[in-house]
Amino acid sequence: MKFKAEIDVMPLDALLDPQGKAVTGSMKNMGLEAIDGVRIGKHIQLFVEADSKSTAESKVDEACKKLLSNQIMEKYAFSIEEA
């Protein structure tokens, strides 16, 4: 079976996000003072072949831990559906 995974990788809440801080400052300079607390991350979409959804979830989790996120500085969340 083929599954599609949607993965979001974000900086840990406890860490400073320099990109997000810069964008927040720019929002204020553009007259968008109501926008605050911007955090910048990445979105990854991939497809995985697996016998079951739980096997696909396990493979995606492993990919996130080993390659797609830096566990020291980032957190991740993903969803999986049949493709």
MITI-230441 format. One record per residue: residue in one letter; chain; x, y, z of N, C-alpha, C, CB in turn. Coordinates in steps of 0.2 Angstrom, whole numbers, m for minus. Glycine has a CB too. Example, Ala and Ser with C-alpha at 12.3 -4.5 7.8 and 13.67 -1.06 7.14 Angstrom:
<atoms>
  code  unit   n.xx   n.yy   n.zz  ca.xx  ca.yy  ca.zz   c.xx   c.yy   c.zz  cb.xx  cb.yy  cb.zz
     A     A     66    m28     39     62    m22     39     66    m16     39     57    m22     45
     S     A     64    m11     35     68     m5     36     64      0     39     70     m3     29
</atoms>
This chain:
<atoms>
  code  unit   n.xx   n.yy   n.zz  ca.xx  ca.yy  ca.zz   c.xx   c.yy   c.zz  cb.xx  cb.yy  cb.zz
     M     A      4     m6      0      0      0      0      4      6      0     m5      0      6
     K     A      2     12     m3      5     18     m3      2     23      2      6     21    m10
     F     A      6     26      6      4     31     10      7     38      9      5     29     17
     K     A      3     43     10      6     50     10      7     53     17      1     55      5
     A     A     13     56     18     14     59     25     15     66     24     20     55     28
     E     A     12     70     28     13     77     29     17     78     36      6     81     28
     I     A     23     81     35     27     82     41     28     89     42     33     78     40
     D     A     27     92     48     29     98     50     35     98     55     23    102     53
     V     A     40    102     54     46    102     58     46    110     61     52    100     55
     M     A     47    110     67     47    117     70     52    118     76     40    119     73
     P     A     55    124     77     60    125     82     56    123     89     63    132     82
     L     A     60    120     93     57    119    100     55    126    103     63    116    105
     D     A     49    125    107     47    131    110     51    135    114     40    130    114
     A     A     56    132    118     61    135    122     66    138    119     63    129    127
     L     A     67    137    112     73    140    109     71    146    105     76    135    104
     L     A     75    151    104     74    157    100     74    155     93     80    162    101
     D     A     69    158     89     68    157     82     70    164     79     61    155     81
     P     A     76    165     76     79    171     73     75    173     67     86    171     72
     Q     A     73    168     63     69    170     57     62    172     59     68    164     53
     G     A     59    169     64     52    171     66     52    178     69     50    166     71
     K     A     58    179     73     58    186     76     59    191     71     64    186     81
     A     A     63    190     66     64    195     61     57    196     57     69    192     56
     V     A     53    191     56     47    191     52     42    195     57     44    185     50
     T     A     42    194     63     38    197     68     39    205     68     38    194     75
     G     A     45    206     68     47    213     67     45    217     61     55    214     68
     S     A     46    213     55     44    216     49     36    217     49     46    211     43
     M     A     32    212     52     25    213     52     23    220     55     22    207     56
     K     A     27    221     61     25    227     65     27    233     60     29    228     71
     N     A     33    233     57     35    239     52     30    240     46     42    237     49
     M     A     26    234     45     21    235     39     14    236     41     21    228     35
     G     A     14    238     48      7    240     50      3    234     52      4    244     45
     L     A      6    228     53      2    222     55      4    221     63      4    216     51
     E     A      3    226     67      4    225     74      1    219     78      3    231     78
     A     A     m5    217     75     m9    212     78     m6    205     77    m16    212     75
     I     A     m1    205     73      3    198     72      9    198     76      4    197     64
     D     A      9    193     80     15    192     85     17    185     86     13    195     92
     G     A     23    183     88     25    177     89     26    172     83     20    174     94
     V     A     28    175     78     29    171     72     35    166     73     31    175     66
     R     A     34    160     71     39    154     71     39    151     64     38    149     77
     I     A     45    150     62     47    148     55     49    141     56     52    152     51
     G     A     46    136     52     48    129     52     48    127     44     43    125     56
     K     A     47    120     44     47    118     37     42    112     36     54    114     35
     H     A     39    112     30     34    107     29     36    102     24     27    110     27
     I     A     36     95     25     38     90     21     33     86     19     44     86     24
     Q     A     32     84     13     27     79     10     31     73      7     22     82      5
     L     A     29     67      9     33     61      6     28     56      5     39     59     10
     F     A     30     51      1     26     45      0     30     39      3     24     44     m7
     V     A     26     34      6     30     28      8     26     22      6     31     29     16
     E     A     29     17      4     26     10      3     27      6     10     30      6     m3
     A     A     21      3     12     21     m1     18     15     m5     18     21      4     24
     D     A     15    m11     22     10    m15     22      4    m13     26     12    m22     26
     S     A      5     m8     31      0     m5     35      1      2     37     m1    m10     41
     K     A     m4      5     39     m3     12     41      2     12     47    m10     15     43
     S     A      1      8     52      6      8     58     13      7     55      4      2     63
     T     A     14      3     50     21      2     48     24      8     44     22     m4     43
     A     A     19     11     41     21     18     37     22     23     43     15     20     33
     E     A     18     23     48     20     28     53     27     27     56     14     28     59
     S     A     28     21     57     35     19     60     41     21     56     35     11     62
     K     A     40     20     49     45     22     45     46     30     44     43     19     38
     V     A     40     33     44     40     41     44     43     43     50     33     44     43
     D     A     42     40     56     44     43     63     52     42     63     41     39     68
     E     A     54     36     60     61     35     60     65     40     55     63     27     57
     A     A     62     41     49     65     46     45     65     53     48     61     47     38
     C     A     60     55     52     60     61     55     66     61     61     54     63     59
     K     A     67     56     64     72     56     70     79     56     67     71     50     74
     K     A     80     52     61     87     51     59     89     56     54     87     44     55
     L     A     84     60     50     86     64     45     82     71     44     85     61     38
     L     A     76     70     45     72     76     43     71     82     49     65     74     42
     S     A     73     80     55     73     85     60     79     84     65     67     84     65
     N     A     81     89     68     87     89     73     83     89     80     91     96     72
     Q     A     84     83     83     80     82     89     82     87     95     81     75     91
     I     A     88     89     94     91     94     99     87    101     99     98     95     99
     M     A     86    103     93     83    110     92     76    110     89     88    113     87
     E     A     73    104     87     67    104     83     62     99     86     68    104     76
     K     A     56    100     85     51     95     86     47     94     79     46     98     92
     Y     A     44     88     79     40     87     73     34     83     74     44     82     68
     A     A     29     84     70     23     81     70     21     79     63     17     85     73
     F     A     17     73     62     15     71     55      9     68     55     21     66     53
     S     A      6     68     49     m1     64     48      1     59     42     m7     69     47
     I     A     m3     54     42     m2     49     37     m9     47     34      2     43     39
     E     A    m10     47     28    m16     44     24    m14     40     18    m21     50     22
     E     A    m19     36     16    m18     32     11    m18     36      4    m24     27     10
     A     A    m13     35      0    m12     39     m6    m16     36    m12     m5     39     m8
</atoms>
